[in-house]
Amino acid sequence: MSIYLNKDSKIIVQGITGGMGSKHTTLMIEAGSNIVGGVNARKAGTTVELAGTTQPVFGSVEEAMKETGADVSVVFVPPAFTKDACIEAIDAGIGLLVVITEGVPVQDTAEVWSYLKSDANTAGTRMIGPNCPGIITPEESLAGITPHTIAGKGPIGLVSKSGTLTYQMMFELKDFGFSTAIGIGGDPIIGTTHIDALEAFEADPDTKAIVMIGEIGGDAEERAAAYIKDNVTKPVVGYVAGFTAPEGKTMGHAGAIVSGSAGTAQAKKEALEAVGVKVGKTPSETAELMREIMKSL
């Protein structure tokens, strides 16, 4: 089992003909993903040769879905066009929308988020991102930019705000492997939250334990802690990036802004530990905490 993505997922790429789109589509194909085409209105009716496959380019997401049966779209378009690309995919009724683009204006993401929550989202589209590495179900499918060779299939679920920490944690725990690893992105407004992923992992019978990676800024981790207390029965270990961040300084992601004592790594660590989540001070220490749990299961 897995969450959100599996070997049967049919993926299209919005922006397949661009530099990043074509590069990462190639890597997704090499990871075993079932890529069925791409979208670029200016190049509709053409094809692109990627990783030994011929990918048709469609004029719209609606057309691509109609012709291929696609149920996942990965967005590699410039920030200025991301909002329109997302709304187009939602209107077409895509099941999963994975937005890789970094630097999307928060106002635009807010409008997309509002659209997702409105009656216009008749298909119940789920968005992951923006500014994220996407989602990987090892040995089955990759929708995004996570290197597929890091780790194989296994019983650990991973949800992370940080792309690079997603990769590090997968590498550190590659001896156990992952059901699904999802990078939700570090922007202030995102489509899928820690809580969404925790709920899905809790419901997935093949996920036995969960790693949750957060970072300074906002209160997502504190809210996740409250959710874990009431709803999650599986063991969870956590890591919060930013213990060494200088006080009062904005760090890294657009969402990593600390307000007073709220949003600090220490405050998040204490909130998680209060509900029984073991929190490592480093990624390696966090991996070791999970390793101990896995040996006891």
SERO-4910 file (N, C-alpha, C, O; in steps of 0.05 Angstrom, whole numbers):
BEGIN
 pado doro    nc1    nc2    nc3   cac1   cac2   cac3    cc1    cc2    cc3    oc1    oc2    oc3
  Met    A     17    -24      0      0      0      0     18     25      0     42     23      2
  Ser    A      5     48     -2     19     73     -4     -2     95      1    -26     89      4
  Ile    A      6    120      1    -13    141      2    -11    159    -23     11    165    -31
  Tyr    A    -34    166    -34    -36    185    -56    -25    176    -83    -35    185   -104
  Leu    A     -5    159    -84      9    152   -109     17    123   -109     28    113    -89
  Asn    A     12    109   -131     21     81   -133     27     74   -162     27     92   -180
  Lys    A     34     49   -167     43     40   -194     21     44   -215     28     45   -239
  Asp    A     -4     46   -207    -25     50   -227    -31     79   -234    -46     85   -252
  Ser    A    -18     97   -219    -22    126   -225    -12    133   -253     10    126   -261
  Lys    A    -29    148   -267    -21    157   -294    -15    187   -292    -32    203   -285
  Ile    A      9    194   -299     20    221   -294     24    237   -319     35    227   -339
  Ile    A     14    262   -319     21    281   -340     38    303   -327     38    307   -303
  Val    A     53    318   -344     71    339   -335     64    365   -348     66    367   -373
  Gln    A     55    384   -332     50    411   -343     77    425   -344     89    431   -324
  Gly    A     85    432   -369    112    443   -372    132    422   -381    156    426   -375
  Ile    A    123    401   -394    141    379   -401    163    387   -421    184    374   -421
  Thr    A    157    408   -437    177    415   -457    198    434   -447    218    439   -461
  Gly    A    195    445   -423    215    463   -412    240    448   -402    240    423   -401
  Gly    A    260    463   -394    285    451   -385    281    433   -361    289    410   -361
  Met    A    269    444   -340    265    429   -315    244    407   -320    247    384   -310
  Gly    A    223    413   -335    202    393   -340    213    369   -354    207    346   -346
  Ser    A    228    373   -375    238    350   -391    259    335   -375    260    310   -376
  Lys    A    276    349   -360    297    335   -344    284    317   -323    291    294   -321
  His    A    265    328   -309    254    312   -287    233    292   -296    228    272   -283
  Thr    A    221    297   -320    203    276   -331    220    252   -338    212    229   -334
  Thr    A    244    257   -349    263    235   -355    269    219   -330    268    194   -330
  Leu    A    275    233   -308    281    219   -283    257    204   -272    260    183   -260
  Met    A    233    215   -275    209    202   -266    204    176   -281    197    155   -269
  Ile    A    209    177   -307    206    153   -324    226    132   -315    219    108   -312
  Glu    A    251    140   -310    272    122   -300    265    110   -273    274     88   -266
  Ala    A    249    124   -257    240    114   -231    217     94   -233    209     82   -213
  Gly    A    207     91   -257    185     72   -261    158     85   -263    138     70   -265
  Ser    A    156    111   -261    131    125   -263    117    121   -290    131    119   -310
  Asn    A     91    119   -289     76    116   -314     69    144   -325     47    154   -320
  Ile    A     88    156   -339     84    182   -351     69    178   -377     78    163   -394
  Val    A     47    192   -381     30    187   -405     29    211   -423     15    210   -444
  Gly    A     42    233   -416     42    256   -434     47    282   -419     53    282   -395
  Gly    A     45    304   -434     50    330   -422     32    351   -433     16    346   -451
  Val    A     34    375   -422     17    397   -430     34    422   -436     50    431   -419
  Asn    A     30    433   -459     41    459   -467     24    469   -490     25    459   -512
  Ala    A      7    489   -484    -13    499   -504      1    507   -530    -10    504   -552
  Arg    A     26    518   -528     40    528   -552     51    505   -569     58    509   -593
  Lys    A     54    481   -557     66    459   -572     47    435   -574     56    412   -578
  Ala    A     21    441   -572      1    419   -574      4    405   -600      8    417   -621
  Gly    A      1    378   -599      2    362   -623     30    352   -630     33    336   -648
  Thr    A     50    362   -615     77    352   -620     83    329   -600     66    322   -584
  Thr    A    107    319   -602    116    298   -583    144    305   -573    159    320   -586
  Val    A    152    294   -550    180    296   -541    190    268   -534    176    251   -524
  Glu    A    215    264   -541    228    238   -536    244    240   -509    262    256   -507
  Leu    A    236    224   -490    248    225   -463    252    197   -453    233    181   -451
  Ala    A    276    191   -445    283    165   -433    272    141   -449    262    122   -437
  Gly    A    275    143   -475    267    121   -492    237    119   -497    227    100   -508
  Thr    A    222    140   -488    193    140   -493    186    164   -510    201    184   -511
  Thr    A    164    162   -524    153    184   -539    128    195   -525    108    181   -522
  Gln    A    131    220   -515    109    232   -499     93    252   -515    105    271   -526
  Pro    A     67    248   -518     50    267   -532     47    293   -516     45    292   -491
  Val    A     46    315   -529     42    341   -516     14    351   -523      6    353   -547
  Phe    A     -2    357   -503    -30    365   -507    -33    395   -502    -16    408   -489
  Gly    A    -55    406   -512    -60    434   -509    -71    443   -482    -70    466   -475
  Ser    A    -82    423   -468    -94    429   -442    -94    404   -424    -91    382   -434
  Val    A    -98    409   -398    -99    386   -380   -124    370   -386   -124    345   -385
  Glu    A   -146    383   -392   -171    369   -398   -167    350   -422   -176    327   -421
  Glu    A   -154    359   -443   -149    343   -466   -131    319   -459   -135    297   -467
  Ala    A   -110    325   -444    -91    304   -436   -105    282   -420    -99    259   -424
  Met    A   -122    290   -401   -136    271   -385   -155    254   -402   -158    230   -399
  Lys    A   -169    267   -421   -188    254   -438   -174    233   -455   -185    211   -460
  Glu    A   -150    240   -465   -136    222   -484   -120    200   -470   -116    179   -481
  Thr    A   -112    205   -445    -93    186   -432   -104    173   -407    -94    153   -398
  Gly    A   -126    184   -396   -136    174   -370   -119    183   -346   -121    171   -325
  Ala    A   -103    204   -350    -85    213   -328   -101    221   -303   -123    232   -305
  Asp    A    -90    215   -280   -102    223   -255    -83    238   -236    -90    246   -214
  Val    A    -58    243   -246    -39    259   -231    -26    279   -250    -20    272   -273
  Ser    A    -22    303   -241     -7    323   -257     16    334   -240     12    341   -217
  Val    A     40    336   -252     62    349   -239     68    375   -253     71    375   -278
  Val    A     70    396   -238     72    423   -250    101    433   -249    112    437   -227
  Phe    A    112    437   -272    139    450   -276    135    474   -293    144    474   -316
  Val    A    122    495   -284    119    519   -299    130    543   -283    131    541   -258
  Pro    A    138    565   -296    149    588   -281    128    598   -260    104    595   -264
  Pro    A    138    611   -239    121    620   -217     98    638   -227     75    636   -216
  Ala    A    103    655   -247     82    673   -256     58    659   -269     36    670   -269
  Phe    A     62    634   -278     41    620   -292     30    596   -275     12    581   -284
  Thr    A     41    593   -251     33    570   -235      4    570   -227    -10    550   -228
  Lys    A     -6    594   -218    -34    595   -210    -53    586   -232    -71    570   -227
  Asp    A    -48    596   -256    -66    589   -278    -64    559   -284    -84    546   -290
  Ala    A    -39    548   -283    -36    520   -288    -51    503   -267    -63    482   -274
  Cys    A    -50    511   -242    -63    496   -221    -94    497   -225   -107    477   -223
  Ile    A   -104    521   -230   -133    524   -233   -143    508   -258   -164    496   -257
  Glu    A   -127    508   -279   -134    492   -302   -136    462   -295   -155    449   -304
  Ala    A   -117    452   -280   -117    424   -272   -140    417   -254   -152    396   -256
  Ile    A   -146    436   -235   -169    431   -217   -195    431   -233   -212    414   -228
  Asp    A   -198    450   -252   -222    451   -268   -225    425   -285   -248    417   -291
  Ala    A   -202    414   -293   -203    389   -310   -210    365   -293   -217    344   -303
  Gly    A   -208    368   -266   -215    346   -248   -192    326   -243   -197    303   -237
  Ile    A   -168    336   -244   -145    318   -237   -147    309   -208   -155    325   -191
  Gly    A   -139    284   -203   -141    274   -175   -120    285   -157   -125    292   -134
  Leu    A    -95    285   -167    -72    294   -151    -56    314   -167    -49    309   -190
  Leu    A    -50    337   -155    -36    359   -168    -11    364   -152    -12    373   -129
  Val    A     13    359   -164     38    362   -149     53    386   -161     62    385   -184
  Val    A     56    407   -145     67    432   -154     95    435   -144    100    441   -121
  Ile    A    114    432   -162    143    433   -155    153    462   -154    171    467   -138
  Thr    A    142    479   -170    152    506   -174    158    521   -147    142    521   -129
  Glu    A    182    533   -146    190    549   -124    186    579   -130    187    587   -154
  Gly    A    180    595   -110    177    624   -114    150    632   -124    147    654   -135
  Val    A    129    615   -120    102    623   -127     93    645   -107     95    640    -83
  Pro    A     82    667   -117     73    688    -98     52    676    -79     34    661    -87
  Val    A     55    683    -53     36    672    -33      7    680    -40    -11    664    -35
  Gln    A      3    703    -51    -24    712    -59    -35    692    -79    -59    685    -77
  Asp    A    -19    683    -98    -28    664   -118    -35    637   -106    -55    625   -112
  Thr    A    -17    628    -88    -23    602    -74    -48    604    -58    -64    585    -57
  Ala    A    -52    627    -45    -76    631    -29   -101    629    -46   -122    617    -38
  Glu    A   -100    640    -70   -123    638    -88   -128    609    -97   -151    601    -99
  Val    A   -106    595   -103   -109    567   -111   -120    551    -88   -138    534    -91
  Trp    A   -110    555    -64   -119    541    -40   -149    546    -36   -165    528    -30
  Ser    A   -157    571    -39   -186    578    -36   -203    564    -57   -225    555    -51
  Tyr    A   -192    562    -81   -206    548   -103   -209    518    -97   -230    506   -102
  Leu    A   -188    506    -86   -188    478    -78   -210    473    -58   -223    452    -58
  Lys    A   -215    492    -40   -235    489    -18   -263    496    -26   -282    493    -11
  Ser    A   -265    507    -51   -291    517    -60   -308    495    -74   -298    473    -79
  Asp    A   -332    502    -81   -349    483    -96   -339    479   -124   -347    460   -138
  Ala    A   -320    495   -133   -309    492   -160   -293    466   -162   -290    455   -184
  Asn    A   -282    457   -140   -265    433   -140   -284    408   -138   -284    394   -118
  Thr    A   -298    404   -159   -318    382   -159   -306    355   -158   -319    336   -148
  Ala    A   -281    351   -167   -268    325   -167   -254    319   -141   -244    297   -137
  Gly    A   -252    339   -123   -238    335    -98   -208    333   -102   -194    318    -89
  Thr    A   -197    349   -121   -168    350   -126   -152    354   -101   -159    372    -85
  Arg    A   -131    339    -97   -112    343    -75    -87    356    -87    -76    346   -107
  Met    A    -77    378    -75    -53    391    -84    -30    386    -63    -35    388    -39
  Ile    A     -7    379    -74     17    378    -57     36    400    -67     40    403    -91
  Gly    A     46    416    -48     63    438    -55     48    465    -52     26    465    -40
  Pro    A     59    486    -64     82    487    -82    109    487    -67    110    483    -43
  Asn    A    130    491    -82    157    492    -71    164    467    -55    171    468    -32
  Cys    A    161    444    -69    165    419    -55    178    399    -74    179    403    -98
  Pro    A    189    377    -63    201    356    -80    181    336    -90    187    318   -106
  Gly    A    155    339    -82    135    321    -91    132    296    -74    137    296    -50
  Ile    A    125    273    -87    118    249    -72    130    225    -86    130    224   -111
  Ile    A    139    206    -71    150    181    -82    140    157    -66    141    157    -42
  Thr    A    130    138    -81    125    111    -70    146     93    -82    144     85   -105
  Pro    A    167     88    -66    191     74    -78    184     48    -92    167     33    -84
  Glu    A    198     44   -114    195     21   -132    168     20   -146    161      0   -159
  Glu    A    152     41   -143    126     42   -157    124     67   -174    121     65   -199
  Ser    A    126     91   -162    121    115   -177    133    139   -163    135    140   -138
  Leu    A    141    158   -179    152    184   -170    137    206   -184    136    207   -209
  Ala    A    126    225   -169    114    249   -180    129    273   -168    120    283   -147
  Gly    A    151    281   -180    167    302   -169    196    299   -175    204    289   -196
  Ile    A    213    308   -156    242    309   -162    259    294   -142    283    296   -142
  Thr    A    247    277   -125    262    262   -105    278    241   -120    268    226   -136
  Pro    A    304    239   -114    321    218   -127    310    190   -119    308    183    -96
  His    A    303    174   -139    289    149   -134    308    127   -124    298    106   -115
  Thr    A    334    131   -126    353    110   -119    360    111    -89    376     94    -80
  Ile    A    350    131    -74    358    134    -46    350    110    -29    366     99    -14
  Ala    A    325    102    -31    314     81    -13    292     66    -28    279     76    -46
  Gly    A    289     41    -19    268     24    -31    243     23    -14    239     39      4
  Lys    A    226      4    -21    200      1     -7    204    -10     21    222    -26     26
  Gly    A    186     -1     39    187    -10     66    164      0     83    145     11     72
  Pro    A    166     -2    109    142      3    126    141     31    138    123     37    155
  Ile    A    160     49    131    160     76    143    147     96    125    152     97    101
  Gly    A    130    113    137    118    136    122    134    161    130    141    164    153
  Leu    A    139    178    110    154    202    115    139    227    104    131    227     81
  Val    A    136    247    122    125    272    113    143    295    122    151    295    145
  Ser    A    150    313    103    171    332    109    165    359     96    155    360     74
  Lys    A    172    381    111    170    407     99    194    413     81    193    429     62
  Ser    A    216    399     86    242    404     72    248    383     51    246    359     56
  Gly    A    256    392     27    264    373      7    289    358     13    289    333     13
  Thr    A    310    373     19    336    360     24    335    342     49    349    321     49
  Leu    A    320    350     69    318    333     93    301    308     87    305    287     99
  Thr    A    283    309     68    269    285     58    289    266     47    288    242     54
  Tyr    A    307    276     30    327    258     18    346    246     39    352    222     38
  Gln    A    354    263     58    373    253     78    360    231     95    372    211    101
  Met    A    335    236    103    321    217    120    317    190    105    319    169    117
  Met    A    310    192     80    307    167     64    333    152     63    333    127     65
  Phe    A    355    167     60    381    153     58    388    141     85    398    118     87
  Glu    A    383    156    107    390    146    133    375    121    141    385    104    155
  Leu    A    351    118    130    334     95    138    329     76    114    309     62    113
  Lys    A    348     76     95    345     60     72    345     30     78    336     14     62
  Asp    A    356     23    101    356     -6    108    328    -16    116    324    -40    116
  Phe    A    310      3    122    282     -5    127    264      1    103    246    -15     97
  Gly    A    268     24     90    251     31     67    226     45     74    219     48     98
  Phe    A    211     54     54    189     72     57    164     63     42    166     54     19
  Ser    A    141     67     54    116     63     40    112     85     20    108     81     -4
  Thr    A    112    110     30    111    134     14    127    156     28    126    157     53
  Ala    A    141    173     13    154    196     25    142    221     10    142    222    -14
  Ile    A    133    239     26    119    263     14    132    288     25    134    293     49
  Gly    A    141    305      6    151    331     13    129    352      9    120    357    -13
  Ile    A    120    364     31     96    381     29    103    410     23     85    426     16
  Gly    A    129    417     25    137    445     19    137    462     43    124    457     63
  Gly    A    154    483     42    158    500     65    145    528     63    150    545     79
  Asp    A    128    532     42    115    558     39     94    562     61     84    543     73
  Pro    A     86    587     66     66    593     87     39    580     81     24    572     99
  Ile    A     32    577     55      6    565     47     13    541     29     26    545      9
  Ile    A      4    517     37      9    493     21    -17    477     18    -35    480     34
  Gly    A    -17    460     -2    -41    445     -7    -46    421     11    -69    416     19
  Thr    A    -25    408     19    -27    384     36     -9    389     61     14    396     58
  Thr    A    -20    384     84     -6    390    109      5    365    122     -1    343    114
  His    A     20    370    143     29    347    160      5    330    169      6    306    167
  Ile    A    -16    344    177    -40    330    188    -53    313    166    -61    290    172
  Asp    A    -55    323    142    -66    307    120    -50    281    116    -61    260    113
  Ala    A    -23    284    115     -6    261    111     -8    241    135     -8    217    131
  Leu    A     -8    252    159    -11    235    183    -36    219    182    -37    195    188
  Glu    A    -58    232    173    -84    218    171    -82    195    151    -92    173    156
  Ala    A    -69    200    128    -67    180    107    -49    157    116    -55    134    110
  Phe    A    -27    164    129     -9    142    138    -22    125    160    -18    101    161
  Glu    A    -37    138    177    -51    123    198    -70    103    186    -74     81    196
  Ala    A    -83    110    163   -102     93    150    -89     72    133   -103     53    124
  Asp    A    -63     75    126    -50     56    108    -39     32    124    -22     35    141
  Pro    A    -50      8    118    -42    -16    134    -13    -23    132     -2    -37    149
  Asp    A      1    -15    110     29    -23    107     49     -3    118     73     -8    118
  Thr    A     39     20    128     56     39    141     55     33    171     34     34    184
  Lys    A     78     25    182     80     17    210     89     39    229     83     38    253
  Ala    A    103     58    219    114     80    235    118    105    217    120    102    192
  Ile    A    119    128    229    119    153    214    141    172    223    145    175    247
  Val    A    156    183    204    175    205    209    163    231    200    154    233    177
  Met    A    162    251    217    152    277    210    174    298    213    185    301    235
  Ile    A    180    312    192    201    332    192    188    360    189    174    365    169
  Gly    A    194    377    208    184    404    207    207    424    207    230    416    203
  Glu    A    201    449    210    221    469    212    210    493    226    186    496    230
  Ile    A    228    511    234    219    535    248    199    551    232    198    549    207
  Gly    A    182    567    246    163    583    232    135    571    232    132    547    228
  Gly    A    115    588    236     87    579    236     81    561    259     96    558    278
  Asp    A     57    548    258     49    530    280     40    503    270     25    489    283
  Ala    A     48    496    246     39    470    234     47    446    251     31    428    254
  Glu    A     71    447    263     80    424    279     64    422    305     58    400    314
  Glu    A     58    445    317     42    445    341     14    434    336      3    419    352
  Arg    A      3    442    313    -24    431    306    -22    402    300    -41    386    306
  Ala    A      0    393    287      3    365    282      6    349    308     -5    327    310
  Ala    A     19    361    328     22    347    354     -6    343    366    -11    321    376
  Ala    A    -23    363    365    -50    360    376    -66    338    361    -81    323    372
  Tyr    A    -61    337    334    -75    316    318    -64    288    325    -80    270    328
  Ile    A    -38    286    329    -27    260    336    -38    250    362    -45    226    365
  Lys    A    -41    268    381    -51    260    408    -78    247    406    -84    228    419
  Asp    A    -95    258    388   -123    249    387   -128    227    366   -148    213    368
  Asn    A   -111    225    346   -118    209    323    -98    188    313   -105    170    298
  Val    A    -73    190    322    -52    172    311    -44    151    331    -35    158    353
  Thr    A    -46    126    323    -39    104    341    -11     93    334      1     79    351
  Lys    A      0     99    311     26     89    303     48    106    315     44    130    320
  Pro    A     72     94    319     94    109    330    103    131    311    105    126    287
  Val    A    108    155    321    117    177    305    143    188    317    145    192    342
  Val    A    163    192    300    187    207    309    188    233    293    179    234    270
  Gly    A    200    253    305    201    279    292    228    292    292    246    285    307
  Tyr    A    231    311    273    255    328    273    246    356    265    229    359    247
  Val    A    256    376    278    249    404    272    275    418    264    293    422    280
  Ala    A    277    426    239    300    440    229    301    469    240    280    482    240
  Gly    A    324    477    249    327    505    258    334    509    287    331    531    297
  Phe    A    344    488    301    352    491    329    375    512    332    377    525    352
  Thr    A    392    514    311    415    532    313    410    559    299    428    575    297
  Ala    A    385    563    290    380    589    276    382    612    296    371    611    318
  Pro    A    396    634    288    397    657    306    370    669    311    354    672    293
  Glu    A    365    677    336    339    688    343    333    714    328    351    731    325
  Gly    A    309    716    319    300    741    306    308    743    277    304    763    264
  Lys    A    321    722    266    330    723    238    313    704    221    308    681    228
  Thr    A    303    714    198    287    698    180    306    678    165    327    686    155
  Met    A    298    653    165    315    632    154    302    617    131    278    610    134
  Gly    A    316    612    110    308    592     90    281    597     77    276    619     65
  His    A    263    578     80    237    579     67    221    604     74    225    616     95
  Ala    A    203    610     56    186    634     60    169    630     85    160    650     98
  Gly    A    164    605     93    147    600    117    163    599    143    151    598    164
  Ala    A    190    600    141    206    597    165    210    623    180    232    633    182
  Ile    A    188    635    189    189    660    204    179    655    232    157    646    236
  Val    A    196    662    251    189    657    279    176    682    291    186    705    288
  Ser    A    154    679    305    140    701    318    141    697    348    128    679    359
  Gly    A    157    713    362    160    710    391    171    683    397    190    673    384
  Ser    A    159    669    417    169    642    424    155    621    406    165    599    403
  Ala    A    132    629    394    117    610    377    133    606    351    144    626    340
  Gly    A    135    582    343    149    576    317    178    569    321    191    562    301
  Thr    A    189    571    345    217    563    349    220    533    349    200    518    354
  Ala    A    244    523    342    248    494    342    243    482    369    231    460    371
  Gln    A    251    496    391    247    486    418    218    483    425    209    463    436
  Ala    A    202    504    417    173    503    423    160    480    409    142    467    420
  Lys    A    168    475    384    156    453    368    165    426    380    149    408    382
  Lys    A    190    424    388    200    400    400    184    393    425    176    370    429
  Glu    A    180    413    442    165    409    467    136    401    462    125    383    476
  Ala    A    123    413    442     96    406    435     93    377    426     75    363    433
  Leu    A    112    369    410    112    341    400    118    321    422    105    300    424
  Glu    A    138    327    438    146    309    460    123    306    480    120    285    493
  Ala    A    108    327    483     86    326    503     64    306    495     49    297    512
  Val    A     63    299    469     43    279    461     56    252    454     44    235    441
  Gly    A     81    248    463     94    222    460    111    219    435    120    196    430
  Val    A    115    240    420    132    238    396    161    242    404    167    262    417
  Lys    A    178    223    397    206    226    403    218    244    381    215    240    357
  Val    A    233    265    390    244    285    372    274    285    373    286    288    395
  Gly    A    287    281    350    316    282    349    326    311    346    312    328    335
  Lys    A    351    315    356    363    342    353    377    345    326    383    367    318
  Thr    A    382    323    313    394    323    286    379    302    269    366    284    280
  Pro    A    382    304    243    369    283    226    379    255    233    364    236    233
  Ser    A    405    253    238    416    226    244    406    215    270    400    191    272
  Glu    A    403    233    290    392    224    316    362    216    312    353    197    325
  Thr    A    348    230    295    320    224    290    318    196    277    301    180    283
  Ala    A    336    191    257    336    165    244    342    143    263    331    121    262
  Glu    A    360    148    282    367    128    302    343    122    321    338     99    328
  Leu    A    327    143    327    303    139    343    283    121    328    271    103    340
  Met    A    281    125    302    263    109    286    273     80    284    258     61    284
  Arg    A    300     78    281    312     51    279    306     35    304    300     11    302
  Glu    A    307     48    327    301     33    353    272     24    353    266      2    362
  Ile    A    254     42    344    225     35    343    220     11    324    206     -7    331
  Met    A    233     12    300    229     -9    281    239    -36    291    227    -56    285
  Lys    A    260    -36    306    271    -61    316    252    -73    338    253    -97    342
  Ser    A    236    -55    350    218    -65    372    191    -74    361    176    -86    376
  Leu    A    185    -66    336    158    -73    325    157   -102    316    136   -111    307
***
